[in-house]
Structures are given as structure tokens and as C-alpha cells.
Amino acid sequence: MAGLFDTIEFAPLLPIWALILAALALTAPLFLRPKTAIRGRYFRIAFACLLILTLARPVAIQTEREEGENTALLLVDESGSQDLTGRLDATRKAADDLVNNTALPPNIKWQRVTHKNQEDEGEGDQGTALFSTLTDALSTMSTAQLAGVVILSDGIIHDENLRGALAKQDAPIHSIITGDPDLQDRRLIIEQAPQFGLVGKSVDVQLRIDDGDRNRGEAVRLSYKLNNGPLVDVSVRVGRTETIRIRPEHRGQNIVQFQVDPLDNEVSLANNQAVLSVSGVRDRLRVVLISGEPYQGERAWRTTLKSDPAVDLVHFTILRLPSSQDFTPVQELSLIPFPSRQLFEDKLYEFDLVIFDRYTLRGVLQSRYLANLTSYVNSGGAVLVSVGPEYAQALSLANTPLAHILPAQPTGYIIDESFRPELTDIGNRHPVTAALPRLWGQDRSWGKWERMVDAQLLGGKTLLSGPANRPLLTLNQVGEGRVALLLSDQSWLWGKNIDGGGPQTELVRRLAHWLMKEPDLEEEALRASAQGKDITITRQSLDEGQTSVQLTGPKGNTRSIALTPTREGQSEATVSVEDHGLYRLSDGALQSFVATGALNSLEYRELRSKSDSLGPLSEATGGGLYWLEDGLPAIRVVDTDDTKAGRRWMGLQSNNAGRVLRIIQIELIPAWLALLLLLSLLAFTWYRESR
């Protein structure tokens, strides 16, 4: 009967106490009198039991139910490590095979959830937060209907702090690991690296080569290069922390690329390389300003340079010549001798920029010191010469060894007339001057200057012109260094706001920083910045016309990007990319690098498949751990109390969840049957006792 009905219950016709009293009343006389007194006692006992049972009314309960739907959660890991190692296709195929499994009963349905790496840059480098995705998916499901969880992943997970909470799930969590655990993988690990470094000063980068438990102490080749510099090869030992010294070349981002020789049959070469960004900063830009004689513009030069927090200024003004004759005792003079040898021999290369403001040859500087300046510029130094009428005279700097690096030679004429400096065609595109109208105000005209020196251009690029398009401000690159020549001593008029003034402070600041090789003021530059997966490319050039660049992604794929001219000598384009990593840009002459996402992301530091993260979780929930290369395990439907995993199979539990349609009650002893049996027993009892 138990097999036919769900339960058997009693629905008594009388209260329990009444049944007990009736049972005692019927059976007590039988046990109080001698056994021989009543010949049909057993029939009486049977009659009493049947009567009490009939009054107790046993009922069989049968419940008709509609089977509820059980949900099996399938979590598919499609993180970057899966794609990079070629495991993603096998993972997706295995997921499709599980979902399309026809052996499952119809009341078990799959819910497929895909994990992809966090793309929100504000979240930082999260790696594979697979357990977070699983937690979110489980929070939307009914635990009463959860048949189990199947995770398809390579086991590279970076939010293991959530594993403890997941281990409390009542349903089994099965893990199927993709990839081959026996494949080798060599990792290049950056252990310590500075974010900033002084330009020209070495910084230490500590790194380590990890081959797992293999090749410890073996020498391997490590190659690295800084920005667009040459490739440098060094020998390092596997498993040991090595120190590499890097010297930032310029202000701003300096990209260092490291790569180590691969192993045979590596799972991936993505983590054999690493990229490091070091922001170059200058301690202080050291500038020496030499004024030939006091005049109205001298203070303007000093004030402008001193107001720049990045500049450390040393200023000398020639107030007394060595040939000066007066009757003042030397010990009473408040002046100091001009330190020619210290400045132009001993300390020259400690300065980033040397400025001559209306300096003339009056016996203070010897020719050998000026010749040292020529070598200083060719070696990477910078010289700015601002001249007045003295430049057209016999004692001009143009008649010294410095003439070899100056971009214009005076003709001997002084132009004494009012004029407004004008931007040349190149000046409209050069980063030193192109932004001046915008910074000053497009609708504001520049004030007039009253004088300039006429000169014949020898080389370089003229950014500002005077009357009849004569060169006024000319820049030139000489050897490794730079030279600027301003053929007027009237720029101070702009600072005094005479005739409306002009951008004097900004002109001097930008001019000085260009001479000291400020990356943002390079006339030929290729730059890129990243926001999320959008890369903005900017090409600064003095040549007009649309430009294109080649964009090479972290996987080696290359595409051509067309740039559109915008303003001030710039062409731009914004392009969306698919993968995070380091991108290289090149237009044939220039190269640049930009990184999307985190450099040396957690996702790519370890690419070998592993079970360390998923194994304990599956064990805690009664699930199984399997390797996909051994084939997909069979699926069985089990009860909640049964074993839920085996060597070649995994179980999805049936939770008996559903809806009750109706409840059927069936009397086990119908009234007619009870009456028939009672009358029969009563007749047999009478017959037995009557004999």
C-alpha cells in the first residue's frame, strides 16, 4: 500500500478518548474471566479490534503534483586568459554540448552565464573575478530550484576571498578545468618598479623569471628597450630577483619593454613580456641668464623665468667691465667678478639653458668660453640669444665662435619703426607659437614693437616675422641641442601692456621649455592617450595635409588609421580597440606607445591551467573536479541526499519542487465492508458460544 499511496492517516469517527474507552469495555471482560468461561473469546477479540479499527477510520492519502522546474547554472569563463591561450573555442564547444544534452529530464533546465573581464577603468586591475559573477548569478535564482552549478574555466581566478561564502551552497558546484596542466609556461614578473624618475638619472627595476618548479638557476636572455631606443640584451637567472637600471630620457611617459626568451611548447608567450611606464620628471630646470647691460626689458626676462616653478634661475648682469677705471677701492665694491671659468668650463654642462640678453663683447667672456658653448649645444645643450642694436655692430656675438650655431647673420641695419609681430606659416603650426593667439584671445591684436635687427636667415625655422616678413624669432636644432634667436629687445612692451600688450610671458615660457626639450612642445610628435578602449591619436607636424599611422595591437595585428587635420599643426583620430594591452603607433618616421587597461595585468601574469581555486569549492559542496581534456563527464540526476559526483559523472539534484494539483483520500475499510465483517464475526461468535 505504501507503494501505491503517499501516506496512510486516521480520521476517527469518535474522539480518541472514546475509542480507548470502547476498546477497554469490549476487551476487559475477556481477560477478567477464566479462559474456559467464554468459548468464543478469540472471535470476540477480533470483533472488538475490527470495530475499533472501523471507528478509527484509516484513510490512504494520494497527492497529485506537477513537477517543478530545476535550474542548473552553467558558468562559462571567457576571460582574457582563456582567449589568449586558445582555450576559448574548446570552452564554448563544451558549454554548447552540456546545454544540448538530451539525456537530462525535461524538468531540469540550463541557465548559461558568461563571465568576461571587467572593462570599467575605474575598477582598476581586477583580473578574473569569476566568483563575483557566480555570486551575482546565484543571487537571482531560487535556492529551492537550484539543481547544481557547473563551472567551465581554466582555474585562473583572482577573487578567491569569495570562495568561503560560495562553499555554503546546498547544491553541488562542479568544476571542469580547460587546458593542459602539463604544459610549460615562463613568466616575466615585475616585482618592483618606480612610477617616477628624474630625467637623466637611473632608476632600478626589479624583476624575476618564473618557470614554476623547473630550470631554477638557469641563465636565460632578457631583452629590453627604452622608448624607441636600441634593444639591450642581458643574462638573468631563472627564479632569482634581478635588477635592471633604466634612465628616463625625457619628461612625461617613458615606456620600457621587457621580453625573455621562451620555453619549448609554452602555453602562451603573452606573459614572457612586460611593459613598464616611468614618468620622467626634472628635479629643476637650471637656467643661467646673462644680461649685457641694464635696460627696460631685463627685469621682464628675470620676472618671467623666476615665476616658472620648474626653473631654477641664475642671473648675472654686466655692470662693470674689467677695463673700467675709477678711484673706488676694490674692497669697497659691492660687485663680484663675473665667474667666467666656473660658468663656461667647470659648471657649463650642469645647466639646461644659457640665455644671452643684449650681450656684447666687452672683454668679459673670452673666445674659448664661447667656443665651449658651441660644443655644449652640439652635445644637447640649449642657447637663447635675445639681441638689440649691438647685434649689428662690431662687438656682436655674430662675430664670435657662437656664429656657427646662430640661425641668422645681421646685415648691419637697424629697423627703427613700429610694427606688430606676425606669425609665419610655420609659426601658425609650431607648438611654441601656434597656441599664442588662443591663449591671448583670438579677438585681441598684439601690441607694437618699436625696433628690430635686420638679419639674413642661415637656417632653422622662423616663427615670428617683422616688417616686410623679416625674421624676428628663429629656432634651430644644432647637433643634439637647440638654439633660439630673438632679433629684438622690445618683447617687454607686451608685458607692460603697451598698445594692448601681448603674450610675452607665455612666449618666453614656451620658448624656454622648447629649448629644454619639453615633449609637449616638439614640432614633430606622435602622441596617443587611452580612455577605456578608446585611443586618441594626435600627430603634431609642421607639414600640412592629412596623415595616416599604423596601429599595432598587443597580439601583433596592424591596421591603418587616417588622421584628420584639426588646428595648430595637429591631426587627430579616435579609434576603438578590442583588447587591453600595449599598442604601438608608427608613421614611418615616429613611433609612440599607449596602453589600454592595466600594464602587466593580473589576467596575463599566470596562464597555466590550475585547480587550486576551484578544487576546494567543489569539494566543500559535494561537487566534482574534472579536466576537459579527459572529456566531458556524464550527467546524472540524483536526490538531495545522494552522492553528487563520481570519477566520470557529475550529479544534478532533483529538489522535488513543484505544485500540488489535488489530494485524494481513500478509506481503507469502507462502511459496507466493515458492516459485513462485523456481522460475520458476530455470527461466528454466536455459533461458537452456542455449542
Secondary structure, 3 states (H helix, E strand, C coil): CCCCCCEEEECCCCCHHHHHHHHHHHHHHHHHCCCCCCCCHHHHHHHHHHHHHHHHCEEEEEEEEEECCEEEEEEEECCHHHHHCCCHHHHHHHHHHHHCCCCCCCCEEEEEEEECCCCCHHHCCCCCCHHHHHHHHHHCCCHHHEEEEEEEECCCCCCHHHHHHHCCCCCCEEEEECCCCCCECCEEEEEECCCEEECCCCEEEEEEEECCCCCCCCEEEEEEEECCCCCEEEEEEECCEEEEEECCCCCEEEEEEEEECCCCCECCCHHHEEEEEEEEECCCEEEEEEECCCCCCHHHHHHHHHCCCCEEEEEEECCCCCCCCCCCCHHHCCCCCCCHHHHHHHCHHHCCEEEEECCCCCCCCCHHHHHHHHHHHHCCCEEEEECCHHHHCCCCHHHCHHHHCCCEEEEEEEECCCECCEECCCCCCCCCCCCHHHHHCCCCCCCCECCEEEEEECCCEEEEECHHHCEEEEEEEECCEEEEEECCCCCHHHHCCHHHCCCHHHHHHHHHHHHCCCHHHCCCEEEEEEECCEEEEEEECCCCCCEEEEEECCCCCEEEEEEEECCCCEEEEEEECCCCEEEEEECCCCEEEEEECCCCCHHHCCCCCCCCCHHHHHHHCCCCEEEHHHCCCEEEEEECCCCCECCCEEEEEECCCEEEEEEEEEECCCHHHHHHHHHHHHHHHHHHHHC
